[in-house]
Amino acid sequence: MNALGGDTYVFAEIDGQYSVFTLKELYELHKQGCKIKVPTLLNERGDKGWVEVEDVVSYGNQSFKRITLSSSRLYVEISEDAIIPAFSHHLFETEKEKIMLNFSIVNNLKAEKPLYFNSSLLLSTRIPLNIPDGDQKDYDYGFALGFFISEGNFVKRKHKNTKRSMEVLKGFARNKGMSLQQYLSYITDVKEIVLTVGAFDFERGNIKILQKYFKFSKPYKYKNSNTYKIYSHDLNLIRLIIEHVEGHTSHDKHIKNTVYNHSIKFLEGLLQGVLNGDGWYMKKSNCFGIKITTNFRLYNDLIFLSKGLGYDVHLWKAIYAKGGFAWSDKFYWSLQLGIFKTYHRRTALGLVREHIKSIEDVGEKEAFNLVVKPLYPENDKRAKFNHLYFTAYGFLVSDAVKTLDRGSLSFSLPVPVSERVDSLF
């Protein structure tokens, strides 16, 4: 029974819009009649595309394994008898530019020492987003959004409108050709945006990017420090943030799914804005490091953004590191990521393989599976690609049981593990 945990985040296309949802959420959306597609591997040349999901199946509670990779330390939680694509010594036939897929039961995967004896899994190096390239303005808007996520806060309106002020607002609404209710929604309940920044943000040009399209107040400097506050009442900036960000503090701020439907430049700017706010650049390794509070939703956002852009993401050794932040003398547990904008590992045809670092029992979890629409007839040699899709962090996952019928490849209904182990190729 191939299944993933219901809390696994999956990149999907829902009714024509790119989104990130948990498998449990996709299960509910499917029941509501939403049209769901997921990114899949289409053929032996490594082409990727979006394939319709025929069904989202719930299996109730199942025993799960957590598989953690050695280099990136990304992990996936999957049912222990699942069959997934694993490393074959003839995986990449570079001369023919073909992928020779191998499959393995999770219970048969190995994590031993030395590391090179360990089993390996496949990851996609990039989620195939069909969105425009965009331009510099897209980048700057995305940057403003990402920088706010790192350094900004909302200030809500404190006072209710009086009878007199409502009459004034009605006049403004008429000038805009709106009803009063439409105008109140348009101006939002946010009074202003506040950014807490350092002197280096001015020196590095971060503030200059923000000021290209949005109005800000004169910076207010705290005494005996290099910390500044800058304010913005610019409705265009406020609306940009409200439309794309949820949450109000460093512990709950995260991006909405609307961000994935703009342009590549917008996504690049958004990620860079977050990195310039909370991260740092290491020239020697050409890597960005970032440390945030224990905001797991934003943590996932950063990983999916990176995968959407084709960047190499690593969870650092100390995923939970106790350390102080510059603006406080308190100590917090933090989440840390390393983001490389180029791959240093061997890749081929848009895939990268990684050794497994560890395989752990994680007990029982609610289990779900995606059943994708077949691309090829079952008697076609390419039918092995009918049941493959990418899930959390770019892992390649199969939704079917693979059997070998003495020279021809075919998919069949699940059979007991004892009967199918020898038939895997």
MIRO-434244 format. One line per field, with one value per residue (C-alpha): x, y, z; residue in one letter; residue number from 1. Coordinates in Angstrom, 3 decimals, padded with zeros to 6 digits. Each point is the difference from the previous one (the first is absolute). Layout:
BEGIN
c1 <- X|...
c2 <- Y|...
c3 <- Z|...
residu <- a|...
num <- NUM|...
% end
This chain:
BEGIN
c1 <- 000.000|001.744|-000.845|001.371|-000.904|-003.012|002.174|002.357|000.034|-000.468|000.457|-003.105|-002.110|-003.528|-002.584|002.765|001.857|003.321|-000.260|001.603|-002.345|000.304|-001.163|-002.874|-001.051|000.226|-002.211|-002.662|000.376|-000.407|-003.226|-001.217|000.511|003.142|002.119|003.441|003.234|003.450|003.453|001.213|002.866|-001.375|002.609|003.535|001.375|-000.767|-002.848|-002.363|-003.616|-003.287|-002.291|-003.553|-000.706|-002.762|-000.434|001.346|-000.248|-000.078|001.381|-000.539|002.911|003.049|003.546|002.451|003.721|001.890|002.688|002.612|002.527|003.704|000.950|-003.047|-001.557|-003.402|-002.334|-003.238|-002.349|-001.469|-001.714|002.459|-001.222|-000.104|001.822|001.968|002.625|003.468|003.530|001.154|003.653|-001.254|-002.373|001.404|000.981|001.666|000.851|-003.628|-001.269|-002.427|-001.103|000.026|-002.351|000.387|-002.537|000.286|-002.233|000.619|000.609|002.836|001.860|003.242|001.772|003.376|003.640|002.016|-002.419|000.619|-001.583|-003.291|-003.026|-000.779|-003.174|-000.827|-000.895|-001.160|002.320|-002.873|-003.783|-001.251|-001.829|-001.644|000.025|001.474|003.639|-001.018|002.053|001.916|-003.184|-001.269|003.291|-000.209|-003.608|000.927|003.023|-002.192|-002.299|002.866|001.719|-003.249|-000.266|003.479|-000.069|-003.534|-003.196|-003.517|-001.504|-003.789|-002.468|-000.986|-002.979|-003.438|-001.416|-002.345|-003.148|001.887|002.976|-002.327|-001.473|003.507|000.757|-003.201|001.257|003.341|-001.874|-002.107|003.146|001.378|-003.271|-000.413|-002.601|000.914|000.535|002.230|002.035|000.433|001.294|002.251|001.670|000.266|000.178|003.774|001.106|003.675|002.974|002.980|003.448|002.731|003.340|003.719|002.484|001.274|-003.442|000.582|003.614|-000.899|-002.795|-002.901|-001.935|000.718|-001.778|-003.063|-000.074|-000.063|-003.758|-001.231|-000.036|001.697|000.468|003.320|001.896|-000.230|003.261|000.087|002.438|003.363|-000.649|000.106|-003.666|-002.581|-003.746|-001.577|-003.729|-002.192|-003.638|000.210|-003.226|001.618|002.585|-002.595|-002.246|002.944|000.852|-003.582|-000.641|003.102|000.811|-001.837|000.912|001.264|003.075|003.305|-001.580|-002.973|000.738|-000.005|-000.779|-003.332|-000.272|-000.641|003.766|000.655|-002.174|001.903|003.360|003.425|001.471|-002.633|000.936|003.723|-000.570|-002.187|002.571|002.857|-001.945|-000.386|003.682|001.171|-002.101|000.677|002.875|003.652|002.208|003.055|002.238|002.310|-002.802|-002.252|-002.802|-002.647|-000.638|-003.198|-001.199|-003.618|-002.092|-001.898|-002.471|-000.385|-002.424|002.472|002.744|-001.918|-000.706|003.718|000.693|-002.777|001.034|003.553|-001.142|-002.243|003.036|002.287|002.202|001.744|-001.450|001.741|-001.342|003.034|001.311|-001.435|-003.525|-000.946|002.717|-000.318|001.308|-000.769|-001.293|001.581|-003.055|-000.471|001.963|-002.362|000.771|-002.157|-000.007|000.534|-000.285|002.930|000.342|002.803|-001.013|002.388|-000.999|002.027|000.247|003.333|-001.149|-000.203|-003.287|-001.420|-003.212|-001.391|000.515|002.497|000.574|000.890|001.147|-002.304|001.409|-002.512|-003.247|-002.071|-003.323|-002.388|-002.990|-003.459|-001.355|-003.043|000.929|-001.024|000.945|-000.403|-001.140|001.079|-001.661|001.964|001.970|000.689|-001.725|000.958|001.660|002.241|003.588|-000.463|-002.834|002.515|-000.344|-003.788|000.223|002.852|-000.347|001.982|-001.032|001.532|003.301|000.249|000.082|-000.984|-002.869|-001.963|-003.682|000.015|001.416|002.613|000.323|002.198|-001.687|003.007|001.203|-002.910|-000.768|-003.497|-001.857|-002.361|-002.221|001.831|001.124|001.493|003.581|001.231|-001.204|001.280|003.481|001.767|-001.948|001.290|002.613
c2 <- 000.000|003.149|002.967|003.253|001.818|002.289|002.886|-000.347|003.231|-000.499|002.462|-000.267|001.819|000.561|001.130|001.519|001.743|-001.144|-000.689|-001.768|-002.161|-002.960|-003.377|000.126|003.368|-001.422|-002.881|002.485|002.127|-003.089|-000.899|003.528|-000.594|002.094|-000.881|-000.973|-000.490|-000.912|000.240|-003.308|-001.558|-000.579|-002.097|-001.390|003.340|001.688|002.190|001.153|001.069|000.260|-003.025|-000.143|-001.782|-002.583|-000.658|000.829|-003.075|-000.177|-003.145|000.993|-000.433|-001.859|-000.709|002.552|000.380|003.287|-000.048|002.749|000.758|000.385|003.173|002.246|-001.593|000.343|-002.765|-001.721|-002.079|-002.933|-003.317|-002.792|-002.259|002.749|-000.454|003.040|000.815|-000.664|000.189|-002.355|-000.228|000.549|002.821|002.596|-001.289|003.239|-001.082|-000.770|002.705|-002.430|-000.841|-003.661|-000.121|-002.427|-000.580|-001.193|-000.765|002.434|-002.898|-001.183|003.324|000.105|002.622|-001.381|000.997|000.851|002.420|-001.081|-003.388|001.713|-000.031|003.162|001.853|002.267|003.684|002.423|002.996|002.309|000.129|000.672|003.336|001.256|003.711|003.047|000.971|003.475|003.191|002.223|001.515|-003.489|-000.674|003.243|-000.656|-003.524|001.349|002.480|-002.858|-002.258|002.796|000.718|-003.678|000.256|003.489|001.386|000.213|001.349|002.754|-000.366|002.854|000.470|002.323|-000.792|002.318|002.692|001.137|003.014|-001.983|-002.471|002.865|001.027|-003.565|-000.167|003.006|-001.706|-003.143|001.951|001.554|-003.502|-001.251|-002.437|-000.777|000.814|-003.690|-000.428|003.043|-001.194|-003.296|001.869|002.127|-003.048|000.008|000.508|003.497|-000.300|-002.267|000.146|-001.319|-000.453|000.153|000.526|002.459|-002.737|-000.188|003.520|-000.735|-003.147|001.711|-001.965|003.150|001.559|-002.914|000.538|003.720|-000.481|-000.646|000.666|003.054|-000.163|002.417|001.442|-002.666|000.251|-001.008|-001.515|001.662|-001.719|-002.611|-000.561|-001.029|001.996|-000.090|001.115|000.315|-000.189|000.984|-000.822|-001.817|-001.768|-001.581|-000.847|-001.705|-001.890|-001.455|-000.801|-001.810|-002.198|-000.433|-001.529|000.363|002.964|-001.141|-001.743|-003.202|-000.120|002.131|-002.008|000.467|-000.660|-002.245|003.043|000.665|-003.091|001.316|003.201|-000.375|-001.525|003.470|000.618|-003.260|000.805|003.423|-001.399|-002.587|002.509|002.496|-002.587|-000.962|003.629|000.549|-003.111|-001.644|000.423|-000.816|-002.254|000.891|-003.008|-002.534|002.299|-000.798|001.984|-000.962|000.977|-000.356|000.569|-000.661|-003.294|000.951|-003.329|001.328|002.685|-002.635|-002.092|003.098|000.694|-003.584|-000.033|003.425|-001.277|-003.179|002.022|002.047|-003.019|000.843|-002.639|000.030|-001.449|-000.354|000.740|-002.422|001.995|000.421|001.050|002.292|001.995|003.481|003.639|002.438|003.402|001.899|-001.889|-001.386|-002.983|-003.401|-001.820|-003.285|000.705|-001.690|000.205|-000.468|000.155|001.005|-000.491|001.660|-002.593|-003.753|-001.428|-003.603|-002.108|000.562|-001.365|000.620|002.205|-002.560|-000.438|-003.063|000.019|-002.638|-000.777|001.142|-001.686|-001.976|000.319|-001.341|002.860|-002.022|000.155|002.948|000.732|-001.151|001.363|-000.711|001.782|-002.074|001.721|-000.368|-002.447|001.618|-003.113|-003.330|-002.711|-002.038|002.968|-000.180|003.560|-001.122|000.012|003.800|-000.123|-000.146|002.386|003.445|002.528|000.753|001.773|001.709|-001.644|-003.678|-002.391|-002.237|-002.818|-000.660|-003.560|-003.464|-000.936|-003.534|-001.607|-002.486|-001.826|002.529|002.427|002.719|000.416|001.385|-002.221|000.087|-000.188|-003.466|-001.142|001.129|-003.579|-000.655|003.176|000.645|-002.170|001.496|003.540|001.205
c3 <- 000.000|-001.214|002.178|001.391|003.192|-000.171|001.217|-003.007|-002.007|-003.737|-002.842|-002.172|-002.557|001.318|-002.551|-002.118|002.847|001.501|003.709|002.951|002.072|002.337|-001.274|002.472|-001.429|-003.541|001.145|001.099|-003.151|-002.179|001.823|-000.745|-003.715|-000.536|-003.008|001.330|-001.927|001.316|-001.625|-001.376|-001.922|-003.509|-001.785|-000.052|-001.285|003.304|-001.265|002.732|-000.211|001.870|000.108|001.274|003.280|-000.400|003.684|003.459|002.199|003.800|001.660|003.618|002.407|-001.347|001.222|-001.374|-000.583|-000.123|-002.699|000.414|-002.731|000.731|-001.879|000.004|003.107|-001.596|001.114|-000.909|002.158|-001.880|000.703|000.681|-002.831|-002.637|-003.294|-001.140|-002.640|001.383|-001.375|-002.722|-001.046|-003.552|000.900|-002.376|-003.446|-001.020|-003.541|-000.757|002.386|001.577|003.529|001.000|002.967|002.866|002.771|003.583|002.948|002.857|002.407|-002.275|-000.037|001.985|002.078|001.033|000.403|-002.026|-001.633|-003.578|000.757|000.827|-002.257|-001.958|-000.955|-002.917|000.257|-002.638|-000.333|-000.919|000.167|-003.566|000.318|-003.189|000.845|-001.786|000.480|001.177|000.126|002.429|001.412|000.853|001.771|002.006|001.056|001.065|001.873|001.918|000.999|001.134|001.918|001.858|000.999|001.554|001.486|-000.003|002.028|-000.445|002.116|000.069|000.242|003.656|-000.247|-001.392|-002.584|001.320|-001.744|-001.322|-001.249|-001.731|-002.000|-001.058|-001.022|-002.016|-001.962|-000.635|-001.092|-002.490|-001.475|-000.528|-001.478|002.895|002.614|003.591|000.778|-003.044|001.002|003.603|-001.355|-002.417|002.694|002.333|003.794|-000.087|000.938|-000.930|-000.588|002.383|-000.940|002.608|-001.810|000.581|-001.453|-002.346|-001.646|-001.291|-000.911|-001.966|-001.933|001.506|000.902|-003.373|-001.722|002.208|-000.720|-003.787|-000.011|003.542|002.263|003.412|002.864|001.032|002.031|003.793|001.721|003.472|002.375|000.531|-002.694|-003.740|-000.078|-001.951|-000.480|-003.240|-000.589|-003.080|-000.464|-003.713|-000.819|-002.957|002.313|002.645|-002.553|-001.540|003.400|001.040|-003.282|000.347|003.709|002.953|003.683|002.002|001.945|-000.740|001.356|-002.362|-003.085|-003.215|-003.671|-001.666|-003.032|-002.208|-000.164|-002.144|-002.830|-000.838|-001.757|000.509|000.647|002.682|001.758|-000.283|001.534|002.778|001.053|-000.250|002.110|002.762|-000.240|000.073|003.096|002.101|-001.848|-000.801|-002.975|000.186|-002.938|000.301|-000.451|-002.065|002.418|001.857|003.597|001.772|003.583|000.986|003.095|000.239|-002.722|-001.809|-002.601|-001.118|000.164|-002.525|-002.106|-000.335|-001.063|-002.604|-001.311|-000.394|-001.749|-002.303|-001.034|-000.363|003.010|002.128|003.537|003.058|003.515|002.135|002.601|002.875|-001.288|003.501|001.307|003.158|-000.581|000.627|-002.598|-000.468|001.164|003.259|002.926|000.185|-001.464|-002.506|-001.810|-003.667|-003.382|-002.390|-003.746|-002.522|-003.536|-002.928|-003.253|-001.931|000.509|001.152|-000.200|-003.144|-001.789|-003.219|-001.909|002.759|002.771|002.799|002.158|003.684|002.421|002.890|003.341|002.271|000.031|003.176|001.228|000.707|001.111|-001.484|-001.971|-002.077|-003.489|-003.400|-003.601|-003.327|-002.978|-003.209|-003.382|-002.228|-002.811|-002.071|-000.733|002.461|-002.774|-000.902|001.296|001.269|002.296|002.867|-000.035|000.460|003.750|000.888|001.536|002.013|003.539|003.001|-000.850|-003.422|001.005|-002.764|001.167|-001.607|000.607|-001.353|000.582|-002.593|-001.322|-002.627|-002.308|-001.444|-002.536|-000.107|002.507|001.321|002.974|001.916|003.031|003.340|001.067|003.312|000.608|000.246|-003.565|-001.635|001.419|-002.549|-002.878|000.539|-002.449
residu <- m|n|a|l|g|g|d|t|y|v|f|a|e|i|d|g|q|y|s|v|f|t|l|k|e|l|y|e|l|h|k|q|g|c|k|i|k|v|p|t|l|l|n|e|r|g|d|k|g|w|v|e|v|e|d|v|v|s|y|g|n|q|s|f|k|r|i|t|l|s|s|s|r|l|y|v|e|i|s|e|d|a|i|i|p|a|f|s|h|h|l|f|e|t|e|k|e|k|i|m|l|n|f|s|i|v|n|n|l|k|a|e|k|p|l|y|f|n|s|s|l|l|l|s|t|r|i|p|l|n|i|p|d|g|d|q|k|d|y|d|y|g|f|a|l|g|f|f|i|s|e|g|n|f|v|k|r|k|h|k|n|t|k|r|s|m|e|v|l|k|g|f|a|r|n|k|g|m|s|l|q|q|y|l|s|y|i|t|d|v|k|e|i|v|l|t|v|g|a|f|d|f|e|r|g|n|i|k|i|l|q|k|y|f|k|f|s|k|p|y|k|y|k|n|s|n|t|y|k|i|y|s|h|d|l|n|l|i|r|l|i|i|e|h|v|e|g|h|t|s|h|d|k|h|i|k|n|t|v|y|n|h|s|i|k|f|l|e|g|l|l|q|g|v|l|n|g|d|g|w|y|m|k|k|s|n|c|f|g|i|k|i|t|t|n|f|r|l|y|n|d|l|i|f|l|s|k|g|l|g|y|d|v|h|l|w|k|a|i|y|a|k|g|g|f|a|w|s|d|k|f|y|w|s|l|q|l|g|i|f|k|t|y|h|r|r|t|a|l|g|l|v|r|e|h|i|k|s|i|e|d|v|g|e|k|e|a|f|n|l|v|v|k|p|l|y|p|e|n|d|k|r|a|k|f|n|h|l|y|f|t|a|y|g|f|l|v|s|d|a|v|k|t|l|d|r|g|s|l|s|f|s|l|p|v|p|v|s|e|r|v|d|s|l|f
num <- 1|2|3|4|5|6|7|8|9|10|11|12|13|14|15|16|17|18|19|20|21|22|23|24|25|26|27|28|29|30|31|32|33|34|35|36|37|38|39|40|41|42|43|44|45|46|47|48|49|50|51|52|53|54|55|56|57|58|59|60|61|62|63|64|65|66|67|68|69|70|71|72|73|74|75|76|77|78|79|80|81|82|83|84|85|86|87|88|89|90|91|92|93|94|95|96|97|98|99|100|101|102|103|104|105|106|107|108|109|110|111|112|113|114|115|116|117|118|119|120|121|122|123|124|125|126|127|128|129|130|131|132|133|134|135|136|137|138|139|140|141|142|143|144|145|146|147|148|149|150|151|152|153|154|155|156|157|158|159|160|161|162|163|164|165|166|167|168|169|170|171|172|173|174|175|176|177|178|179|180|181|182|183|184|185|186|187|188|189|190|191|192|193|194|195|196|197|198|199|200|201|202|203|204|205|206|207|208|209|210|211|212|213|214|215|216|217|218|219|220|221|222|223|224|225|226|227|228|229|230|231|232|233|234|235|236|237|238|239|240|241|242|243|244|245|246|247|248|249|250|251|252|253|254|255|256|257|258|259|260|261|262|263|264|265|266|267|268|269|270|271|272|273|274|275|276|277|278|279|280|281|282|283|284|285|286|287|288|289|290|291|292|293|294|295|296|297|298|299|300|301|302|303|304|305|306|307|308|309|310|311|312|313|314|315|316|317|318|319|320|321|322|323|324|325|326|327|328|329|330|331|332|333|334|335|336|337|338|339|340|341|342|343|344|345|346|347|348|349|350|351|352|353|354|355|356|357|358|359|360|361|362|363|364|365|366|367|368|369|370|371|372|373|374|375|376|377|378|379|380|381|382|383|384|385|386|387|388|389|390|391|392|393|394|395|396|397|398|399|400|401|402|403|404|405|406|407|408|409|410|411|412|413|414|415|416|417|418|419|420|421|422|423|424|425
% end
